[in-house]
Amino acid sequence: MRITGNKALILEAVQNVIGAVGTKNTLPILSNILIEAKKQETLFSATDLDIGITYKTKDIQCIEEGSVTIPAKRTHDIIKELPDDIIEITAKKNNTVLLECKDISFKILGIPKDEFPVIPGFKNQEPYTITQQELKNLLVTTSFAMSSDETRYILNGICIAVSKNTIKAVATDGRRLSIATIKNNTNFKKEEKAVLPSKAVGELIKTLKEEKTIDIFFSDKQIKFQTENTGILSRLIEGEFPNYEQAIPKEHETKLTINKEALQSAVKRASLLTTQESQAIKLQLSKNKLIISKSTPEVGETKEELLAEYAGPEMTTGFNPTYLQDVLKTIKKDKVSIEFTGAEKPAVVRQGSEYIYIVLPMQVT
């Protein structure tokens, strides 16, 4: 095997798949990237058996067809440090791989392709197609609410639900719930629901960039996302995702409407006095006014008054500031509305029918 191409192109190919390489691999081959050189295109692949990523490109020239696997991280680090020039990668018969650029050469040991796991494809199956930007928006506006608690593994990802012309992404950690919905012109013939692990979510967010489309393929235990050049295949989290529809409160008239940036800044300032033992900040609502405060023993206290649109009953409640900051980062409008049904009931942020965020209050001492 022998390929050649500009450093930027080869580095891009390696970076597109390296996210699938595991950090604690028991099999040496799983620490490697597979390179398959063909006359029409060059294919780069990586997998940790839970997620597999493939990237194909016609911009890297194939001089001699063949294949080899090479250590992912070491190869990436070497290419990154080479000059911005043409790089040539050659695999010898004994799986020794030469990386050459100008008058610099590296020799590293590879492993034959035969030991590399096969990344399965989805043949003869009709995909669900949406734009990459639509899918990225779904993931970005929900992924922050995923759980990292391994005892509740089913929550360590995003639930993707497809029905007719609607796709939903849902994430929850048990203390907050984020639901994003898009309407799609395609009339999907079959309903699907799958829980996508957090690692696959992260790789997708990095990959999705353009207004071009992406195809989504479902199976019982796997899901595949295919763009023009990149394929991401992931195992699904098995189990029953919570019935999130039951958790959505009906729209309530008691609503606080406030400038998003002003609220965001005030919440961030109040959060500076939180500790692990005292996380909640206090929100005091009264007519056209919101007071945000935080008092922490042996640390200090702060209080800030904001103008707001509010005509409901006076109320004092508390929230984890991180949970408020996370949702405010996703809001695109200048103003944000938060619905309340009581000091000890969940608060709700809505953006039309496209986005719902529900967050549980915390006790304020």
Secondary structure, 3 states (H helix, E strand, C coil): CEEEEEHHHHHHHHHHHHHHCCCCCCCHHHHEEEEEECCCCEEEEEECCCEEEEEEECCCEEEECEEEEEEHHHHHHHHHHCCCCEEEEEECCCCEEEEEECCEEEEEECECHHHCCCCCCCCCCCCEEEEHHHHHHHHHHHHCCCCCCHHHHHHCEEEEEEECCEEEEEEECCCEEEEEEEECCCCCCCCEEEEEEHHHHHHHHHHCCCCCEEEEEECCCEEEEECCCEEEEEECCCCCCCCHHHHCCCCCCCEEEEEHHHHHHHHHHHHCCCCCCCCCEEEEEECCEEEEEEEECCCEEEEEEEECECCCCCEEEEECHHHHHHHHHHCCCCEEEEECCCCCCCEEEEECCCEEEEECCCCCC
